[in-house]
Amino acid sequence: MTERAAHSTSSISLADVAAARERLRDAIYFSPCAHSRVLSELTGQQIFLKLENLQMTGSFKERGALNRIALLTPEEASRGVVAASAGNHAQGVAYHATSRGIRSIIVMPLATPLVKVTATRNFGAEVVLHGANYDEAYEEARRICSAQNMTFIHPFDDPAVMAGQGTIGLELLEQIPDLEAVVVPIGGGGLIGGVACAIKESRPGIKVVGVQTSRLPSMAVAVEQHRPVTIPPATTIADGIAVRRAGEFTLPVIERCVDQIVTVDEDEIASAILVLLEREKTLAEGAGAAGLAALLQKRTSLNGARTAVVIGGGNIDVTLLSRIIERGLVQDGRMIRLRIHLLDKPGALAELTKLIAHHRVNIVDTLYNRAYYGVNLGDTTIDITLETRGRGQVEELLGALDAGGYIYSRVV
């Protein structure tokens, strides 16, 4: 098995990132970084969106994958590469290995959505489905590496991968000459490590802020304890940054170059995805929207700064997206579910729907039930999902229900 890192030290430098940029120059899309008037108004800062969701594979991950692949010796390239991933890293490795005529094997957990498996195969990789989770897929990938003497391409904990991701930082410096801050999602630290190195060694005054999901704050814990720590597993809609242990290579760079690490929760991420979709017509996955979530919630110490937000990727399952949109609507006060008690008599439901219609609230679905929820005989309940224009309209409707003598409770 070949695991030779492309650098001899545990860190990277601006020179490494600059060299990576030359290797990637003709193969990676120079993604746009557009100013957003709407998001600037919402956050109180001048916001620029670095749209890495527009890369060929839908994510920044292909930058690091390609840089690592480009550094293979001819002998290593002839033996092929292996990666373990359930998403963006898999597609980045597959696409760029195939483009260079290099064999790739990607090990994915058994529960990986079919759309991601199919996309990875379509990019030319041999896909092996193994294990109940990423950790088990990772161990199988290492076993294959050893058995077939191939090179393992780590998703983040490799200096060459970090340097490849850092090319985003160099692009930002060109695109926004008066840049004051950068907000970057954090999983294992490859992206923010590379970007922070490029930024800080070029212009130390620019602030670099990292954002993690509060369910898996592995890097925040590692920085606090000055060593990588394995934290308990958890599920999150930001699966692209769902990493239980910070990288050995990435941690020292982050400790040196990152000014602040903050966390955001699931509802805040869902709300940010919805804002990007509705206001910017931009599709971002959970991890890709984490940075904006932190700014919308005023979680950072960046007051009024000209800030670039890295939208890391846009690969999201349609079924998950529909749930996230609904969750975002609930968080934004535009969708509620009420359980309302009614007399079990003709016309009771008609009176209720007339009241709802009077307040211009849309009924999405209903569940009418006599038998459950502990209601008295002669009474019934209705679970009703409503779509509103926002919290103000919700309060108006609830006031009308109170005035009408209705007994109700909010379900969501």
Secondary structure, DSSP 8 states (H G I E B T S, - for coil): -B---SSSSSS--HHHHHHHHHHHTTTS----EEEEHHHHHHHTSEEEEEEGGGSTTSBTHHHHHHHHHHT--HHHHHH-EEEE-SSHHHHHHHHHHHHTT--EEEEE-TT--HHHHHHHHHTT-EEEE-SSSHHHHHHHHHHHHHHHT-EE--SSSSHHHHHHHHHHHHHHHHH-TT--EEEEE-SSSHHHHHHHHHHHHH-TTSEEEEEEETT--HHHHHHHHTS---------S-GGG--SS--TTHHHHHHHH--EEEEE-HHHHHHHHHHHHHHS-----HHHHHHHHHHHTT-SS--S-EEEEEE-B----HHHHHHHHHHHHHHTTSEEEEEEEEESSTTHHHHHHHHHHHTT-EEEEEEEESSSTT--TTEEEEEEEEE-SSHHHHHHHHHHHHHTT-EEEE--
